[in-house]
Amino acid sequence: MYFRSRNADAAMHVRNRNVDTGMRFRSRNADAAMHVRNRNMDTGMRFRSRNADTGIIILENKSRNKE
């Protein structure tokens, strides 16, 4: 049982790492697209979107720390 659970943990770790990197690249591309779009808007929108991005990053870090 011990060995089986350790292998399951390792498999989960690899799977989670792939999901994390995939999400990170996708979100970075989305941030870049949002940045270009927001630059055409007023500065108020840009500051609001930057705060939203920071909140998302904090949420990702919290979920990663739970593992």
Buried (B, 14 or more C-beta within 10 A) or exposed (E): EEEEEEEEEEEEEEEEEEEBEEEEEEBEEEBEEBEEEBEEEEEEBBEEBBEEBEEEEEEBEEEEEEE
